[in-house]
Amino acid sequence: MSRTASHIVRPRVMGIVNTTPDSFFDGGRHLAPAAALVQARRLIAGGADILDLGAESTRPGAAPVPAAVEIERLVPLISAIRAESPIPISVDTMKPQVARAAMAAGASIWNDVTALRHAPRSLAAAAELGCEVVLMHMQGEPRTMQAEPHYDDVVAEVAAFLAARAEAAMAAGVARGRIWLDPGLGFGKHMIRHNLPLLAGLDRIVALGFPVLLGASRKAFIGALDGGANADARLGGSIAAALAGAAAGVAAVRVHDVRETVQALGVWSAIQGAGRRT
């Protein structure tokens, strides 16, 4: 993790590169390999600690993409980035065959929105690969997840699910130190009734004892709080959510706007350090 001069640990910043035609914010902008590589370079220059590459949209209602298409979109990009930079690369996929191809090309993190539930071999594949894995909570699946999601206690239920998936991963042979958790903001959650309590209760997810990845960038709940602002107008809310995550102790934030988030977290950590010195 990065440290400021005041020795306050800030969350790592994971920059998003979507090589998809239909992602909710930047769909199509980086579908061409050259455009995706330019975006990766821009995020690295902006201070990204990790890159997260995705080749299948998981926005509400998204259609699935064949594994071969994901691999075709991801592997050349991973190889090109790896030829230029040692930055850790995460691959956002639910398919073990895609994860295997990505790790062979130079990725080291498997970011799975299904928490290794999509395929019968997912848990075993993660153990065999020996990579870091991000286990995310999602109620339902991308095409249906926003169809009346329901929780009695969203924080408790998400925490219980993530703890159970971490136990399942460890039982399959994934080392505890390679497991991350993600509460899955916007994945099978009502924009206000569920996402806001999850943000307010992040410390309970952090208390499970695993590093937590927070993905709030540009999501619809920000627009719901801001009179319906579209994704292009949600930067301020994205930064506010990242700062809430930092205060709760998350290990990383997954964002579209790397330079702005790095700056905000740098100021936040400097303030925290100044407060500790007084």
Secondary structure, DSSP 4 states (H G I P E B T S, - for coil): --B-TT--B--EEEEEEE--S--TTTTTTT-SHHHHHHHHHHHHHTT-SEEEEESS--STTPPP--HHHHHHHHHHHHHHHHHH----EEEE-S-HHHHHHHHHHT--EEEETTSS-SSTTHHHHHHHHT-EEEEE--SS-TTTTTSS---SSHHHHHHHHHHHHHHHHHHHT--GGGEEEE--TTSS--TTTTHHHHHHTHHHHHTTSS-BEE--TT-HHHHHHTTT--GGG-HHHHHHHHHHHHHHT-SEEEES-HHHHHHHHHHHHHHHHHHHH-
